[in-house]
């Protein structure tokens, strides 16, 4: 994928074209903190409450007519993160006549409310109770899940090592096996086979970008002239895979190192802004202006996924 680094010309400010207010904004935010057994912690709940204050500040800065919606994956801890955010927003704006909440739990009523919000620049809107999205998460039928559990156990519970093993390209396999040998002494690296995941990192990146595209298209349909912000409550590996793709990077260990050699922290976000002529992606200390459309990115990822699966078949 082609990309060009986004270098602010003056004191960290984008050029005129790039600094114009984005019409659509999307965040890929990891869920609240959880323990090693994948259960939310009390500290995680408190962290989510603090993070909600940032969403409140962002909504405060958005112009009248703006719309915010929080969309979780189907995984319970992600839904819990969404619920905490929405509860904190409602408590903060209780009695505020300028911020209206639209629940999607009642289809007929929500349809009328959305129509009333369309073109309304006298209020700001928070859309709640959005349906959790399969594309953003996983279920027990996820073909990659057995391999994740298998290698997580083999790697002594090291999630990051498991994710890196999945991400490593064919050229990086020996490098990866050397690292695994150092971190898990005595392991037989000859039995390690990344093709066990069945689904590639590109497959999951594609799912995320497809979800972003769908939400973008819905925003264009319902709020063609209003600023919208979609906060997707996501997962670390998948969000990082998608961010690499959106930034025009190959999905491999080299790109992982460029991100700081760690997968994202709990409640850490990628910010995606849709401008008139381009998509600007922000993650950690990197800002990239993409020239390709989401459709082109989806096509590229399909090709790259097919190539990785061919590489896996040669390793078998």
Secondary structure, 3 states (H helix, E strand, C coil): CCEEECCCCECCECCHHHHCCCCEEEEEEECCCECCCCCECHHHHHHHHHHHHHHHHHHHHCCCCCEEEEEEECCHHHHHHHHHHHHHHHHHCCCCCCEEEEECCCHHHHHHHHHHHCCCCCCEEEEECCCCEHHHCCCCCCCCHHHHHHHHHHCCCCHHHHHHHHHCCHHHHHHHHHHHHHHCCCCCHHHCCHHHHCCCHHHHHHHHHHHHHHHHHHHHHHCCCCCEEEEEEECHHHHHHHHHHHCCCCCCHHHHHHCCCCCCCCCCEEEEEECCCCEEEEECCEEEEECCCHHHHHHHHHHHHHHHHHHHHHHC
